[in-house]
Amino acid sequence: MDDVSSGLKSRGLRIFSHFGVPKQLGSGVKGVSDIHPAIIRLGLLFSEFKICGANARCIATLSAFKTVIQDYTTPPNTTLARHLMTYISPQITYLVSARPMSVTMGNAIRQLKLEISGSDIDLPEQDAKDELCQTIDNYIRDRIIIADEVIQDLAGKKIKDGDVVLTFSRSSLVQKILLHAHAEGKRFSVIVIDSRPLNEGKALLKALTSVNPPLPCTYALLSALPSLITEATTVFLGAHSLHSNGAVYSRAGTAIVAMMAKAHGIPVVVSCETYKYSESVMLDGFGKNELAPAKFSPSDPKPNLMLEVLNPLYDVTPPTSITAVVTEVGMIPPSSISSIPLALGVATL
């Protein structure tokens, strides 16, 4: 067994060596003793996939940083605006050692750093900390919670009585849209397509069937998609991030669902908050990705010298396979995604 392990280690991941590979928590972090307990706890939850999903991870990160800021004390002969930035950096590095940073976390942390650097040096320390925490609360409220409510209304209008909505895996936003439409009294059914390694669709299925009356649902794995796609009238998908070329970076399997829907003439609607927007361009899922930990790999077949099981967590859906993207600033065609910063009134997010 040791020979097999050393063989795997020496062979490496070859063309996948740049993927976000699970590593020891806290590796690469200098001064682990300075890491706040809230960050250590959050890192464990991230690494164990107890907190999963772009929105959930971002909200959890910002909430943890509120605790870090409130417990922070500015050392003598320095200012909060300068020293807090250096104090927060290793906390961020620790979280990245648990899982690669998502676009949502990156955008939120950049905004937080901007607010910290702009703190009034004449403001009493506690007031400055309270102001930063209020800014965090406002960010969560405006960019996630209220944005989701607006998207629920916009996307819900696309669901009519008698529709069969097909979705893949579990997006917290798509779940809200479906439950909102159901609460409005619309009569429709849902096809939940799921796949390894995380099988998140089971959680969506449970949520949809737990309401009263329950939503009629069909649950199937990705391999059954060709048989079920012809029954769907609309496809609703979530997104991990949205890129300036119109590509959608989402859970692995999303691309094949969107492409097959397009081949059958079924509209594909992606629901995504604007804070998930990235100015980078993504052409495929090989330039950047993340591998699921070994515990999510199937027990059979076992990895050996000739076989290594890899579970990339994300793929990229090309804009040509997407009909429209629903955001809180409106319904946007994929070709106009790069106009999102302009719609928000900012040059960059």
C-alpha positions as a Markdown table, in Angstrom:
| # | Residue | x | y | z |
|---|---|---|---|---|
| 1 | Met | 0.0 | 0.0 | 0.0 |
| 2 | Asp | 2.9 | 2.3 | 0.8 |
| 3 | Asp | 4.3 | 1.7 | -2.7 |
| 4 | Val | 1.0 | 2.7 | -4.2 |
| 5 | Ser | 0.9 | 5.9 | -2.2 |
| 6 | Ser | 4.4 | 6.9 | -3.1 |
| 7 | Gly | 3.7 | 6.1 | -6.7 |
| 8 | Leu | 0.6 | 8.3 | -6.7 |
| 9 | Lys | 2.6 | 11.1 | -5.0 |
| 10 | Ser | 5.5 | 10.9 | -7.5 |
| 11 | Arg | 3.2 | 10.8 | -10.5 |
| 12 | Gly | 1.2 | 13.7 | -9.2 |
| 13 | Leu | -1.9 | 15.0 | -10.9 |
| 14 | Arg | -0.2 | 15.7 | -14.3 |
| 15 | Ile | -2.3 | 18.2 | -16.2 |
| 16 | Phe | -4.5 | 18.7 | -13.2 |
| 17 | Ser | -1.7 | 19.7 | -10.8 |
| 18 | His | -2.8 | 23.3 | -10.8 |
| 19 | Phe | -6.3 | 22.5 | -9.6 |
| 20 | Gly | -7.2 | 23.4 | -6.0 |
| 21 | Val | -6.2 | 20.2 | -4.3 |
| 22 | Pro | -7.3 | 19.5 | -0.7 |
| 23 | Lys | -4.4 | 20.2 | 1.6 |
| 24 | Gln | -3.7 | 20.3 | 5.3 |
| 25 | Leu | -5.6 | 23.0 | 7.1 |
| 26 | Gly | -3.4 | 26.0 | 7.9 |
| 27 | Ser | -0.6 | 25.0 | 5.6 |
| 28 | Gly | 1.3 | 28.1 | 4.3 |
| 29 | Val | 0.0 | 30.3 | 7.2 |
| 30 | Lys | 2.7 | 32.1 | 9.2 |
| 31 | Gly | 1.8 | 32.6 | 12.9 |
| 32 | Val | -1.1 | 30.2 | 13.2 |
| 33 | Ser | -1.4 | 31.2 | 16.9 |
| 34 | Asp | -2.6 | 34.6 | 15.7 |
| 35 | Ile | -5.6 | 33.0 | 13.8 |
| 36 | His | -8.9 | 33.9 | 15.5 |
| 37 | Pro | -10.9 | 31.0 | 16.9 |
| 38 | Ala | -13.9 | 32.0 | 14.7 |
| 39 | Ile | -11.7 | 31.6 | 11.6 |
| 40 | Ile | -10.3 | 28.3 | 12.7 |
| 41 | Arg | -13.9 | 27.0 | 13.2 |
| 42 | Leu | -14.9 | 28.3 | 9.8 |
| 43 | Gly | -11.9 | 26.7 | 8.2 |
| 44 | Leu | -12.9 | 23.4 | 9.6 |
| 45 | Leu | -16.5 | 23.7 | 8.4 |
| 46 | Phe | -15.2 | 24.7 | 4.9 |
| 47 | Ser | -12.7 | 21.8 | 4.7 |
| 48 | Glu | -15.4 | 19.3 | 5.8 |
| 49 | Phe | -17.9 | 20.8 | 3.3 |
| 50 | Lys | -20.3 | 21.5 | 6.1 |
| 51 | Ile | -20.7 | 25.0 | 4.7 |
| 52 | Cys | -21.1 | 24.7 | 0.9 |
| 53 | Gly | -22.3 | 27.0 | -1.8 |
| 54 | Ala | -21.1 | 30.5 | -2.9 |
| 55 | Asn | -23.7 | 32.4 | -0.9 |
| 56 | Ala | -23.4 | 30.4 | 2.3 |
| 57 | Arg | -19.6 | 30.6 | 2.2 |
| 58 | Cys | -19.6 | 34.3 | 1.7 |
| 59 | Ile | -22.1 | 35.0 | 4.4 |
| 60 | Ala | -20.2 | 32.7 | 6.8 |
| 61 | Thr | -16.9 | 34.4 | 6.0 |
| 62 | Leu | -18.3 | 38.0 | 6.5 |
| 63 | Ser | -20.0 | 36.9 | 9.8 |
| 64 | Ala | -16.7 | 35.5 | 11.0 |
| 65 | Phe | -14.8 | 38.7 | 10.1 |
| 66 | Lys | -17.4 | 40.7 | 12.1 |
| 67 | Thr | -16.3 | 38.7 | 15.2 |
| 68 | Val | -12.6 | 39.1 | 14.3 |
| 69 | Ile | -13.1 | 42.9 | 14.0 |
| 70 | Gln | -15.0 | 43.2 | 17.3 |
| 71 | Asp | -12.3 | 41.2 | 19.1 |
| 72 | Tyr | -9.5 | 43.2 | 17.6 |
| 73 | Thr | -7.5 | 45.8 | 19.5 |
| 74 | Thr | -5.3 | 48.3 | 17.8 |
| 75 | Pro | -1.7 | 48.1 | 19.1 |
| 76 | Pro | 0.0 | 51.4 | 20.4 |
| 77 | Asn | 1.6 | 53.8 | 17.9 |
| 78 | Thr | -0.5 | 52.6 | 14.9 |
| 79 | Thr | -3.9 | 53.1 | 13.4 |
| 80 | Leu | -6.8 | 50.7 | 12.9 |
| 81 | Ala | -6.9 | 51.4 | 9.2 |
| 82 | Arg | -3.3 | 50.3 | 8.7 |
| 83 | His | -2.9 | 47.5 | 11.3 |
| 84 | Leu | -6.2 | 45.7 | 10.8 |
| 85 | Met | -5.4 | 45.1 | 7.2 |
| 86 | Thr | -2.2 | 43.2 | 8.1 |
| 87 | Tyr | -4.1 | 41.4 | 10.9 |
| 88 | Ile | -6.8 | 40.2 | 8.5 |
| 89 | Ser | -4.4 | 38.9 | 5.8 |
| 90 | Pro | -3.3 | 35.7 | 7.6 |
| 91 | Gln | -7.0 | 35.0 | 8.6 |
| 92 | Ile | -7.8 | 35.1 | 4.8 |
| 93 | Thr | -4.8 | 32.8 | 4.1 |
| 94 | Tyr | -6.1 | 30.3 | 6.6 |
| 95 | Leu | -9.5 | 30.2 | 5.0 |
| 96 | Val | -7.9 | 29.7 | 1.6 |
| 97 | Ser | -5.9 | 26.7 | 3.0 |
| 98 | Ala | -9.3 | 25.1 | 3.8 |
| 99 | Arg | -10.7 | 25.6 | 0.3 |
| 100 | Pro | -9.8 | 27.8 | -2.6 |
| 101 | Met | -11.3 | 31.3 | -2.4 |
| 102 | Ser | -14.6 | 31.7 | -4.3 |
| 103 | Val | -15.3 | 34.7 | -6.5 |
| 104 | Thr | -18.0 | 35.8 | -4.0 |
| 105 | Met | -15.6 | 35.7 | -1.0 |
| 106 | Gly | -12.9 | 37.5 | -3.1 |
| 107 | Asn | -15.3 | 40.3 | -4.1 |
| 108 | Ala | -16.6 | 40.7 | -0.5 |
| 109 | Ile | -13.1 | 40.7 | 1.1 |
| 110 | Arg | -12.0 | 43.3 | -1.4 |
| 111 | Gln | -14.9 | 45.5 | -0.5 |
| 112 | Leu | -14.1 | 45.0 | 3.2 |
| 113 | Lys | -10.5 | 46.0 | 2.8 |
| 114 | Leu | -11.6 | 49.1 | 0.9 |
| 115 | Glu | -13.8 | 50.0 | 3.8 |
| 116 | Ile | -11.0 | 49.4 | 6.3 |
| 117 | Ser | -8.5 | 51.5 | 4.4 |
| 118 | Gly | -11.0 | 54.3 | 4.3 |
| 119 | Ser | -11.8 | 54.3 | 8.0 |
| 120 | Asp | -11.6 | 57.7 | 9.7 |
| 121 | Ile | -8.4 | 57.7 | 11.8 |
| 122 | Asp | -10.0 | 60.3 | 14.2 |
| 123 | Leu | -12.9 | 58.0 | 15.0 |
| 124 | Pro | -12.8 | 56.2 | 18.4 |
| 125 | Glu | -11.8 | 52.5 | 17.9 |
| 126 | Gln | -15.1 | 51.0 | 19.0 |
| 127 | Asp | -17.1 | 53.3 | 16.8 |
| 128 | Ala | -14.8 | 52.5 | 13.8 |
| 129 | Lys | -15.3 | 48.7 | 14.5 |
| 130 | Asp | -19.1 | 49.1 | 14.8 |
| 131 | Glu | -19.1 | 51.1 | 11.5 |
| 132 | Leu | -17.2 | 48.3 | 9.7 |
| 133 | Cys | -19.6 | 45.6 | 11.1 |
| 134 | Gln | -22.5 | 47.7 | 10.0 |
| 135 | Thr | -21.0 | 47.9 | 6.5 |
| 136 | Ile | -20.7 | 44.1 | 6.5 |
| 137 | Asp | -24.3 | 43.8 | 7.5 |
| 138 | Asn | -25.3 | 46.2 | 4.7 |
| 139 | Tyr | -23.3 | 44.2 | 2.1 |
| 140 | Ile | -25.0 | 40.9 | 3.1 |
| 141 | Arg | -28.4 | 42.6 | 3.1 |
| 142 | Asp | -28.1 | 44.5 | -0.2 |
| 143 | Arg | -25.9 | 42.2 | -2.3 |
| 144 | Ile | -27.3 | 38.8 | -1.2 |
| 145 | Ile | -30.6 | 38.9 | 0.7 |
| 146 | Ile | -32.4 | 41.7 | -1.1 |
| 147 | Ala | -30.8 | 40.7 | -4.4 |
| 148 | Asp | -32.3 | 37.2 | -3.9 |
| 149 | Glu | -35.7 | 38.6 | -3.3 |
| 150 | Val | -35.6 | 40.7 | -6.5 |
| 151 | Ile | -34.4 | 37.7 | -8.5 |
| 152 | Gln | -37.1 | 35.5 | -7.0 |
| 153 | Asp | -39.8 | 37.9 | -8.4 |
| 154 | Leu | -38.1 | 38.3 | -11.8 |
| 155 | Ala | -37.4 | 34.6 | -12.4 |
| 156 | Gly | -40.7 | 33.5 | -10.9 |
| 157 | Lys | -42.5 | 35.3 | -13.7 |
| 158 | Lys | -41.0 | 32.8 | -16.1 |
| 159 | Ile | -42.7 | 29.9 | -14.4 |
| 160 | Lys | -46.3 | 29.2 | -15.5 |
| 161 | Asp | -49.0 | 26.7 | -14.6 |
| 162 | Gly | -48.3 | 23.3 | -16.1 |
| 163 | Asp | -44.6 | 23.9 | -16.5 |
| 164 | Val | -41.9 | 21.3 | -15.9 |
| 165 | Val | -38.8 | 23.0 | -14.5 |
| 166 | Leu | -35.6 | 21.1 | -14.7 |
| 167 | Thr | -32.7 | 22.0 | -12.4 |
| 168 | Phe | -29.3 | 20.6 | -11.6 |
| 169 | Ser | -27.7 | 19.9 | -8.2 |
| 170 | Arg | -28.7 | 22.5 | -5.6 |
| 171 | Ser | -28.5 | 26.2 | -5.9 |
| 172 | Ser | -29.9 | 28.1 | -2.9 |
| 173 | Leu | -31.2 | 30.8 | -5.2 |
| 174 | Val | -33.0 | 28.4 | -7.5 |
| 175 | Gln | -34.5 | 26.7 | -4.4 |
| 176 | Lys | -35.9 | 30.1 | -3.3 |
| 177 | Ile | -37.3 | 30.8 | -6.8 |
| 178 | Leu | -39.1 | 27.5 | -6.9 |
| 179 | Leu | -40.5 | 27.7 | -3.4 |
| 180 | His | -41.6 | 31.3 | -4.0 |
| 181 | Ala | -43.4 | 30.4 | -7.2 |
| 182 | His | -45.0 | 27.4 | -5.4 |
| 183 | Ala | -46.1 | 29.7 | -2.5 |
| 184 | Glu | -47.8 | 32.0 | -5.1 |
| 185 | Gly | -50.0 | 29.1 | -6.0 |
| 186 | Lys | -48.5 | 28.2 | -9.4 |
| 187 | Arg | -48.9 | 24.6 | -10.3 |
| 188 | Phe | -45.8 | 23.1 | -11.8 |
| 189 | Ser | -43.4 | 20.2 | -11.3 |
| 190 | Val | -39.7 | 19.9 | -10.9 |
| 191 | Ile | -37.1 | 17.5 | -12.3 |
| 192 | Val | -33.9 | 17.5 | -10.1 |
| 193 | Ile | -30.9 | 16.2 | -11.8 |
| 194 | Asp | -28.0 | 15.2 | -9.6 |
| 195 | Ser | -24.5 | 13.8 | -9.8 |
| 196 | Arg | -21.5 | 12.8 | -7.7 |
| 197 | Pro | -19.4 | 13.7 | -5.9 |
| 198 | Leu | -21.6 | 15.8 | -3.6 |
| 199 | Asn | -25.1 | 14.8 | -4.6 |
| 200 | Glu | -26.4 | 18.1 | -3.4 |
| 201 | Gly | -29.7 | 17.6 | -5.3 |
| 202 | Lys | -30.9 | 15.4 | -2.5 |
| 203 | Ala | -31.0 | 18.5 | -0.2 |
| 204 | Leu | -33.0 | 20.4 | -2.8 |
| 205 | Leu | -35.4 | 17.5 | -3.2 |
| 206 | Lys | -35.9 | 17.4 | 0.5 |
| 207 | Ala | -36.6 | 21.1 | 0.7 |
| 208 | Leu | -39.1 | 21.0 | -2.2 |
| 209 | Thr | -41.1 | 18.1 | -0.9 |
| 210 | Ser | -41.1 | 19.3 | 2.7 |
| 211 | Val | -43.5 | 22.2 | 2.0 |
| 212 | Asn | -47.3 | 21.8 | 2.3 |
| 213 | Pro | -48.5 | 20.9 | -0.2 |
| 214 | Pro | -45.3 | 19.3 | -1.5 |
| 215 | Leu | -44.0 | 20.2 | -4.9 |
| 216 | Pro | -44.2 | 17.3 | -7.4 |
| 217 | Cys | -40.6 | 16.3 | -8.0 |
| 218 | Thr | -38.7 | 13.7 | -10.0 |
| 219 | Tyr | -35.1 | 12.9 | -8.9 |
| 220 | Ala | -32.6 | 11.4 | -11.3 |
| 221 | Leu | -28.9 | 11.2 | -11.8 |
| 222 | Leu | -27.1 | 12.9 | -14.7 |
| 223 | Ser | -27.0 | 9.7 | -16.7 |
| 224 | Ala | -30.8 | 9.9 | -17.0 |
| 225 | Leu | -30.8 | 13.4 | -18.4 |
| 226 | Pro | -31.4 | 12.4 | -22.1 |
| 227 | Ser | -34.6 | 10.5 | -21.1 |
| 228 | Leu | -36.0 | 13.4 | -19.0 |
| 229 | Ile | -34.9 | 16.5 | -20.9 |
| 230 | Thr | -37.7 | 16.2 | -23.4 |
| 231 | Glu | -40.3 | 16.6 | -20.6 |
| 232 | Ala | -38.9 | 19.9 | -19.4 |
| 233 | Thr | -40.3 | 23.3 | -20.5 |
| 234 | Thr | -37.6 | 25.4 | -18.8 |
| 235 | Val | -34.2 | 24.9 | -17.2 |
| 236 | Phe | -33.2 | 26.9 | -14.1 |
| 237 | Leu | -29.6 | 26.8 | -13.1 |
| 238 | Gly | -27.5 | 28.5 | -10.4 |
| 239 | Ala | -24.0 | 29.9 | -10.7 |
| 240 | His | -20.8 | 29.9 | -8.6 |
| 241 | Ser | -19.6 | 32.9 | -10.6 |
| 242 | Leu | -20.4 | 34.9 | -13.7 |
| 243 | His | -17.6 | 36.0 | -16.1 |
| 244 | Ser | -17.2 | 38.9 | -18.4 |
| 245 | Asn | -17.3 | 36.8 | -21.5 |
| 246 | Gly | -20.8 | 35.5 | -20.5 |
| 247 | Ala | -19.5 | 32.1 | -19.2 |
| 248 | Val | -21.1 | 30.6 | -16.1 |
| 249 | Tyr | -18.8 | 28.8 | -13.6 |
| 250 | Ser | -20.9 | 26.3 | -11.7 |
| 251 | Arg | -21.2 | 22.8 | -10.2 |
| 252 | Ala | -19.7 | 20.1 | -12.5 |
| 253 | Gly | -22.5 | 18.8 | -14.7 |
| 254 | Thr | -24.2 | 22.2 | -15.3 |
| 255 | Ala | -22.6 | 22.6 | -18.7 |
| 256 | Ile | -23.9 | 19.3 | -20.1 |
| 257 | Val | -27.4 | 20.1 | -18.8 |
| 258 | Ala | -27.4 | 23.5 | -20.5 |
| 259 | Met | -26.0 | 22.2 | -23.7 |
| 260 | Met | -28.5 | 19.4 | -23.9 |
| 261 | Ala | -31.4 | 21.8 | -23.2 |
| 262 | Lys | -30.2 | 24.1 | -26.0 |
| 263 | Ala | -30.0 | 21.1 | -28.4 |
| 264 | His | -33.7 | 20.4 | -27.6 |
| 265 | Gly | -34.8 | 24.1 | -27.9 |
| 266 | Ile | -35.5 | 24.5 | -24.1 |
| 267 | Pro | -34.8 | 27.9 | -22.6 |
| 268 | Val | -31.9 | 27.9 | -20.1 |
| 269 | Val | -32.2 | 30.6 | -17.4 |
| 270 | Val | -29.3 | 31.2 | -15.0 |
| 271 | Ser | -30.1 | 32.9 | -11.7 |
| 272 | Cys | -27.1 | 34.8 | -10.3 |
| 273 | Glu | -26.5 | 37.8 | -8.0 |
| 274 | Thr | -24.3 | 40.6 | -9.4 |
| 275 | Tyr | -21.8 | 40.2 | -6.6 |
| 276 | Lys | -20.8 | 36.9 | -8.2 |
| 277 | Tyr | -19.5 | 38.8 | -11.3 |
| 278 | Ser | -15.8 | 38.5 | -12.2 |
| 279 | Glu | -14.1 | 40.6 | -14.8 |
| 280 | Ser | -11.9 | 37.5 | -15.7 |
| 281 | Val | -12.6 | 35.4 | -18.8 |
| 282 | Met | -13.2 | 31.7 | -18.5 |
| 283 | Leu | -13.1 | 29.4 | -21.5 |
| 284 | Asp | -13.2 | 26.0 | -19.9 |
| 285 | Gly | -13.0 | 24.2 | -16.6 |
| 286 | Phe | -9.3 | 23.3 | -16.9 |
| 287 | Gly | -7.7 | 26.7 | -16.3 |
| 288 | Lys | -9.1 | 26.9 | -12.8 |
| 289 | Asn | -11.0 | 24.3 | -10.7 |
| 290 | Glu | -11.2 | 22.5 | -7.4 |
| 291 | Leu | -10.9 | 18.9 | -6.6 |
| 292 | Ala | -13.3 | 17.2 | -4.1 |
| 293 | Pro | -11.6 | 15.5 | -1.1 |
| 294 | Ala | -10.9 | 11.8 | -1.3 |
| 295 | Lys | -13.8 | 11.0 | 1.1 |
| 296 | Phe | -16.2 | 11.9 | -1.7 |
| 297 | Ser | -14.6 | 9.5 | -4.1 |
| 298 | Pro | -16.3 | 6.1 | -4.7 |
| 299 | Ser | -14.9 | 3.2 | -2.8 |
| 300 | Asp | -14.7 | 1.2 | -6.0 |
| 301 | Pro | -12.6 | 1.3 | -8.1 |
| 302 | Lys | -9.8 | 1.9 | -5.7 |
| 303 | Pro | -7.0 | 4.3 | -6.8 |
| 304 | Asn | -3.8 | 2.5 | -7.8 |
| 305 | Leu | -0.6 | 3.0 | -9.9 |
| 306 | Met | -2.6 | 2.9 | -13.1 |
| 307 | Leu | -5.8 | 4.7 | -12.0 |
| 308 | Glu | -6.4 | 7.9 | -10.0 |
| 309 | Val | -9.9 | 9.1 | -9.2 |
| 310 | Leu | -10.4 | 12.8 | -9.6 |
| 311 | Asn | -13.5 | 14.8 | -8.9 |
| 312 | Pro | -13.5 | 18.3 | -10.3 |
| 313 | Leu | -16.2 | 20.3 | -8.5 |
| 314 | Tyr | -16.9 | 22.9 | -11.3 |
| 315 | Asp | -17.3 | 23.3 | -15.0 |
| 316 | Val | -17.9 | 26.2 | -17.4 |
| 317 | Thr | -21.1 | 26.7 | -19.3 |
| 318 | Pro | -20.5 | 28.7 | -22.6 |
| 319 | Pro | -22.7 | 31.7 | -23.2 |
| 320 | Thr | -24.0 | 30.1 | -26.4 |
| 321 | Ser | -25.9 | 27.6 | -24.2 |
| 322 | Ile | -27.6 | 30.2 | -22.0 |
| 323 | Thr | -30.8 | 32.0 | -22.9 |
| 324 | Ala | -30.8 | 34.6 | -20.2 |
| 325 | Val | -29.2 | 35.5 | -16.9 |
| 326 | Val | -31.5 | 36.8 | -14.2 |
| 327 | Thr | -29.8 | 39.3 | -11.8 |
| 328 | Glu | -31.1 | 41.9 | -9.4 |
| 329 | Val | -30.5 | 44.6 | -12.1 |
| 330 | Gly | -32.7 | 42.8 | -14.6 |
| 331 | Met | -32.7 | 40.0 | -17.1 |
| 332 | Ile | -29.5 | 40.1 | -19.1 |
| 333 | Pro | -28.5 | 38.2 | -22.3 |
| 334 | Pro | -25.2 | 36.4 | -21.9 |
| 335 | Ser | -23.6 | 38.7 | -24.5 |
| 336 | Ser | -24.2 | 41.7 | -22.3 |
| 337 | Ile | -22.8 | 40.3 | -19.0 |
| 338 | Ser | -19.8 | 42.7 | -19.2 |
| 339 | Ser | -22.2 | 45.6 | -18.7 |
| 340 | Ile | -23.0 | 44.6 | -15.1 |
| 341 | Pro | -20.5 | 47.0 | -13.5 |
| 342 | Leu | -22.0 | 49.8 | -15.6 |
| 343 | Ala | -25.5 | 48.8 | -14.5 |
| 344 | Leu | -24.3 | 49.0 | -10.9 |
| 345 | Gly | -22.8 | 52.4 | -11.4 |
| 346 | Val | -19.2 | 51.3 | -10.8 |
| 347 | Ala | -16.2 | 50.7 | -13.0 |
| 348 | Thr | -15.3 | 47.5 | -11.2 |
| 349 | Leu | -16.9 | 45.4 | -8.5 |
